Amino acid sequence: MKFFSDNAAPVHPRVWAAMQAADAPDKAYDGDAISKQLDAAFTALFGTDCTALWVATGTAGNCLALSAMVPPHGGVVCHREAHIEMDEGGAPGFFLHGAKLLLADGEGAKITPASIRAVIDPIRPEVHQVQPHAISITQASEYGRVYTPADVAAISALAKERGLGLHMDGARFANAVAHLGCHPADVTVRAGVDALTFGCVKNGGMSAEAIVFFAPGLADVVRFRRKRAGHLQSKGRYLAAQVLAMLEGDLWLDNARAANAAAQEIAGACGSRLIHPVEANEIFVILSPAEQDALRAQGFDFYDWTAPPGAPGAARLVTAWSSPPREVEALARAIRSL
């Protein structure tokens, strides 16, 4: 019974079906009929003109989006626990040709205008120091916390005041929107986001994510950078088909709601063990080493986590669109019995 990561979840049957339906000769790269549908599909989703490009990984999506906003001598403000800082193996420096990540703090791995100012205000406007060019926020955060439309709008206001781009790493964007119950535009383009990495792999996709550009001109830059980075796949229609399948009939939201509901069931069993409020599909819980062993002995798999000060130990539990209800119920029951 695996609660390691939604990255390990199976591919949704409708995604497989869409890939099979795309298995016919067509133009190569992104000249095929399916890839050409992405702009219209995302324009309909967000209710505003936008451009969407497929990529194979979230890391490529994040870094390519930022590469259009940040020169090699510039910087990106992000939380010190952000995925681009902690889990992308130096890819931002590679894709951005040496640009620096400027690390901010914030409760729940969320940054705020105040924490951003604490990073950028001391920077002297001169060639001797790295100048900020963009802000990147993770939705939901690495601790499973969600930025509200007001949160994003406040950060966007600061970004515009300082002439900075605003990128959203939406690896779990679907889970965040499902939690908020808002229109997806409310927490992105209407709140001032310039580019969104729209996550699919964690949510039932196989090998496709989408970079959605709301700011004119950014996509034109990334088209060239995607090719140069080796991410312009010759059979791109299979990636486009996955993304379109996720959007069709709001499958992306249905899957996220299922994952969120499973997380809430487990969270309800954790009580005071919870380290962070559960707002998406990640649960961070205090468990002693003996308690972890006891759960693993019953067949539950999960990652150890860094415990808060004074706690005997901790774990991260992640649910997915496909988490079997009987396994979710069993884990909740096992935690209650500790």
VMD Tcl script that draws the C-alpha trace (Angstrom):
set ca {
  {0.00 0.00 0.00}
  {2.04 2.85 -1.39}
  {1.81 6.43 -0.18}
  {5.26 7.51 -1.41}
  {4.39 9.93 -4.19}
  {1.73 10.76 -6.75}
  {4.56 10.58 -9.31}
  {4.35 6.80 -8.96}
  {0.59 6.61 -9.58}
  {-0.66 4.78 -12.68}
  {-1.67 6.47 -15.90}
  {-5.38 7.22 -16.14}
  {-7.22 5.00 -18.65}
  {-8.52 8.03 -20.55}
  {-4.95 9.24 -21.01}
  {-3.93 5.85 -22.39}
  {-6.93 5.93 -24.73}
  {-6.02 9.40 -25.97}
  {-2.47 8.30 -26.73}
  {-3.77 5.27 -28.60}
  {-6.10 7.50 -30.60}
  {-3.12 9.70 -31.50}
  {-1.24 6.67 -32.86}
  {-1.55 7.57 -36.53}
  {0.80 9.35 -38.94}
  {0.83 13.13 -38.63}
  {3.32 15.98 -38.83}
  {6.34 15.77 -36.58}
  {7.34 17.87 -33.56}
  {4.51 20.30 -32.69}
  {3.10 20.68 -36.20}
  {0.51 17.95 -35.71}
  {-3.22 18.55 -35.44}
  {-3.38 17.53 -31.78}
  {-0.62 19.89 -30.60}
  {-2.33 22.72 -32.45}
  {-5.40 22.27 -30.23}
  {-3.57 23.15 -27.02}
  {-3.82 26.94 -27.31}
  {-7.59 26.82 -27.82}
  {-8.07 24.26 -25.04}
  {-6.22 26.34 -22.46}
  {-7.79 29.57 -23.72}
  {-11.18 27.98 -23.04}
  {-10.06 26.74 -19.62}
  {-8.72 30.08 -18.43}
  {-11.11 32.33 -20.34}
  {-8.33 34.42 -21.85}
  {-5.97 34.16 -24.79}
  {-2.95 32.08 -23.91}
  {-0.31 29.92 -25.54}
  {0.56 26.43 -24.35}
  {3.61 24.30 -25.10}
  {4.04 20.69 -24.09}
  {7.16 19.40 -22.36}
  {8.02 16.01 -20.92}
  {8.82 16.98 -17.32}
  {7.91 19.53 -14.70}
  {11.56 20.44 -14.27}
  {11.83 21.35 -17.95}
  {8.55 23.24 -17.75}
  {9.61 25.32 -14.77}
  {13.06 26.11 -16.07}
  {12.06 26.85 -19.66}
  {9.34 29.21 -18.47}
  {11.79 31.04 -16.22}
  {14.42 31.15 -18.96}
  {12.20 33.52 -20.93}
  {12.04 35.93 -17.97}
  {15.53 35.80 -16.50}
  {18.91 36.52 -18.14}
  {22.03 34.54 -17.15}
  {23.15 37.37 -14.86}
  {19.75 37.63 -13.14}
  {17.97 35.99 -10.24}
  {14.71 34.22 -9.38}
  {13.10 34.69 -5.97}
  {11.61 31.47 -4.60}
  {11.05 29.74 -1.28}
  {14.10 27.95 0.06}
  {12.07 24.71 0.01}
  {10.80 25.24 -3.55}
  {11.14 22.38 -5.99}
  {13.40 24.43 -8.27}
  {15.81 24.82 -5.33}
  {15.58 21.46 -3.57}
  {14.62 18.86 -6.16}
  {15.72 19.82 -9.66}
  {19.40 18.96 -9.48}
  {20.68 22.38 -10.52}
  {18.43 22.50 -13.60}
  {17.55 26.18 -13.13}
  {21.22 27.09 -13.36}
  {21.55 24.88 -16.45}
  {18.49 26.13 -18.35}
  {19.00 29.75 -17.24}
  {22.73 29.62 -18.03}
  {23.87 30.45 -14.53}
  {21.07 32.64 -13.18}
  {20.82 32.53 -9.40}
  {17.99 31.44 -7.12}
  {17.33 34.02 -4.38}
  {15.89 32.16 -1.42}
  {13.04 33.51 0.70}
  {11.35 32.15 3.83}
  {7.71 31.67 4.65}
  {5.43 29.46 6.72}
  {4.21 26.35 4.95}
  {6.82 26.79 2.19}
  {4.85 29.79 0.91}
  {6.46 33.14 0.24}
  {4.78 36.48 0.85}
  {5.39 40.06 -0.28}
  {7.15 40.69 3.02}
  {9.49 37.71 2.69}
  {10.21 38.63 -0.92}
  {11.06 42.20 0.06}
  {13.37 40.86 2.75}
  {15.38 39.22 -0.04}
  {15.32 41.88 -2.75}
  {15.34 45.14 -0.81}
  {18.96 44.76 0.38}
  {20.18 44.15 -3.19}
  {22.01 47.19 -4.47}
  {20.99 48.24 -8.01}
  {24.47 47.82 -9.44}
  {26.46 45.34 -11.51}
  {28.21 43.87 -8.48}
  {25.07 42.09 -7.27}
  {22.62 39.70 -8.89}
  {19.42 41.56 -9.75}
  {16.03 39.85 -9.40}
  {14.08 39.35 -12.63}
  {11.32 36.94 -11.62}
  {9.43 35.36 -8.74}
  {8.45 31.69 -8.74}
  {5.77 30.27 -6.46}
  {4.82 26.60 -6.03}
  {1.11 25.71 -6.15}
  {0.52 23.73 -3.98}
  {3.67 24.34 -1.95}
  {6.20 21.68 -1.05}
  {4.38 21.32 2.27}
  {1.00 20.95 0.60}
  {-0.14 24.49 1.34}
  {-2.23 26.44 -1.16}
  {-1.86 30.02 -2.37}
  {-5.25 31.75 -2.49}
  {-6.14 34.21 -5.27}
  {-5.50 37.04 -2.79}
  {-2.07 35.58 -1.94}
  {-1.09 35.45 -5.60}
  {-2.49 38.90 -6.36}
  {-0.45 40.42 -3.52}
  {2.74 38.83 -4.85}
  {1.84 39.91 -8.39}
  {1.38 43.50 -7.27}
  {4.89 43.49 -5.84}
  {6.24 41.84 -8.98}
  {4.71 44.51 -11.20}
  {5.94 47.26 -8.87}
  {9.49 45.93 -9.23}
  {9.28 44.93 -12.89}
  {9.56 41.19 -12.18}
  {7.97 38.26 -13.98}
  {5.75 35.88 -12.02}
  {5.92 32.13 -12.61}
  {3.81 29.46 -10.97}
  {5.10 25.91 -10.59}
  {1.80 24.08 -10.84}
  {2.95 20.49 -10.40}
  {-0.06 20.10 -8.08}
  {-2.05 22.99 -9.54}
  {-5.08 20.74 -9.94}
  {-5.04 19.83 -6.25}
  {-4.82 23.51 -5.32}
  {-7.75 24.51 -7.53}
  {-9.80 21.58 -6.25}
  {-9.14 22.75 -2.69}
  {-9.95 26.38 -3.42}
  {-13.06 25.65 -5.47}
  {-12.32 28.71 -7.58}
  {-12.06 29.28 -11.32}
  {-8.51 28.37 -12.43}
  {-8.09 31.87 -13.83}
  {-8.75 33.41 -10.41}
  {-5.49 32.07 -9.04}
  {-3.43 32.59 -12.22}
  {-4.00 35.09 -15.01}
  {-6.57 37.21 -13.14}
  {-4.17 37.34 -10.19}
  {-1.25 38.41 -12.38}
  {0.66 35.19 -13.19}
  {2.72 35.41 -16.39}
  {3.43 31.72 -16.92}
  {2.15 28.50 -15.36}
  {3.66 25.04 -15.43}
  {0.46 23.00 -15.60}
  {1.12 19.63 -14.00}
  {-0.30 16.43 -15.48}
  {2.10 13.61 -14.58}
  {1.28 13.62 -10.84}
  {-2.41 13.75 -11.70}
  {-2.82 10.78 -14.02}
  {-0.62 11.68 -16.98}
  {2.26 9.60 -18.26}
  {4.95 11.86 -19.67}
  {3.55 15.30 -20.39}
  {3.21 18.68 -18.73}
  {2.21 22.01 -20.27}
  {3.69 25.47 -19.97}
  {0.84 27.97 -20.22}
  {1.87 31.51 -21.12}
  {-0.42 34.40 -20.25}
  {2.11 37.16 -20.96}
  {2.49 37.85 -24.69}
  {5.84 37.03 -26.25}
  {7.19 34.57 -23.69}
  {6.12 31.52 -25.66}
  {7.96 32.76 -28.75}
  {11.21 32.72 -26.79}
  {10.57 29.31 -25.24}
  {9.84 27.66 -28.60}
  {13.51 28.12 -29.49}
  {14.80 27.29 -26.02}
  {12.73 24.10 -25.87}
  {14.38 22.88 -29.08}
  {17.86 23.89 -27.94}
  {17.33 22.05 -24.63}
  {16.40 18.81 -26.39}
  {12.74 18.91 -25.35}
  {11.10 19.32 -28.76}
  {10.05 15.70 -29.18}
  {9.52 14.48 -32.72}
  {6.28 12.68 -31.79}
  {4.87 15.51 -29.76}
  {1.31 14.56 -30.57}
  {1.49 11.87 -27.87}
  {2.30 14.52 -25.26}
  {-0.40 16.86 -26.53}
  {-2.92 14.02 -26.45}
  {-2.22 13.41 -22.76}
  {-2.72 17.06 -21.86}
  {-5.95 17.34 -23.86}
  {-7.29 14.16 -22.26}
  {-6.69 15.68 -18.83}
  {-8.61 18.81 -19.78}
  {-11.51 17.04 -21.47}
  {-14.51 16.86 -19.17}
  {-12.42 18.31 -16.32}
  {-10.63 15.02 -15.71}
  {-7.76 17.05 -14.19}
  {-10.11 18.35 -11.49}
  {-11.89 15.04 -10.90}
  {-8.55 13.30 -10.34}
  {-7.36 16.04 -7.99}
  {-10.58 15.91 -5.98}
  {-10.15 12.17 -5.52}
  {-6.57 12.61 -4.31}
  {-7.54 15.47 -1.99}
  {-10.44 13.54 -0.52}
  {-8.15 10.60 0.26}
  {-5.70 12.96 1.95}
  {-8.47 14.45 4.06}
  {-9.56 11.01 5.22}
  {-6.05 10.21 6.39}
  {-5.59 13.67 7.90}
  {-8.73 13.18 9.93}
  {-7.08 10.23 11.62}
  {-3.88 12.13 12.41}
  {-5.32 14.74 14.75}
  {-2.61 16.58 16.64}
  {0.07 14.61 14.78}
  {-0.34 16.88 11.74}
  {2.63 19.16 11.11}
  {0.91 21.29 8.44}
  {-2.73 21.85 7.55}
  {-3.72 19.46 4.76}
  {-4.91 21.53 1.80}
  {-3.94 19.33 -1.14}
  {-2.81 15.70 -1.29}
  {0.24 15.67 1.00}
  {0.12 14.82 4.70}
  {3.05 15.59 6.98}
  {2.64 13.74 10.24}
  {4.60 13.17 13.44}
  {5.48 9.49 13.80}
  {8.16 8.02 16.03}
  {10.57 5.51 14.46}
  {8.74 2.71 16.26}
  {5.40 3.92 14.92}
  {6.84 4.12 11.41}
  {8.08 0.57 11.75}
  {4.67 -0.54 12.96}
  {2.93 0.98 9.94}
  {5.46 -0.47 7.51}
  {5.01 -3.88 9.12}
  {1.34 -3.62 8.14}
  {2.29 -2.98 4.51}
  {2.22 0.82 4.28}
  {5.02 2.52 2.32}
  {5.88 6.20 2.74}
  {8.86 8.53 3.04}
  {10.54 9.54 6.28}
  {10.57 13.30 6.81}
  {12.48 15.82 8.88}
  {10.78 16.08 12.25}
  {9.91 19.46 13.81}
  {11.98 20.43 16.87}
  {11.06 18.24 19.82}
  {9.18 15.66 17.76}
  {10.36 12.02 17.82}
  {10.11 11.61 14.04}
  {7.99 12.44 11.01}
  {6.74 11.08 7.71}
  {5.27 12.36 4.46}
  {2.22 10.60 3.06}
  {1.01 11.39 -0.46}
  {-2.28 10.30 -1.99}
  {-3.08 10.10 -5.70}
  {-6.07 10.04 -8.01}
  {-5.88 6.26 -7.91}
  {-5.40 5.66 -4.18}
  {-7.66 2.66 -3.45}
  {-10.33 3.62 -0.90}
  {-9.77 0.42 1.06}
  {-6.06 1.24 1.43}
  {-6.79 4.82 2.43}
  {-9.29 3.60 5.01}
  {-6.80 1.01 6.27}
  {-4.05 3.60 6.72}
  {-6.39 5.96 8.56}
  {-7.45 3.14 10.84}
  {-3.83 2.11 11.46}
  {-2.80 5.66 12.38}
  {-5.75 5.98 14.77}
  {-4.69 2.80 16.52}
  {-1.11 3.94 17.23}
}
mol new
graphics top color blue
foreach p $ca { graphics top sphere $p radius 0.5 }
foreach p [lrange $ca 0 end-1] q [lrange $ca 1 end] { graphics top cylinder $p $q radius 0.2 }
display resetview
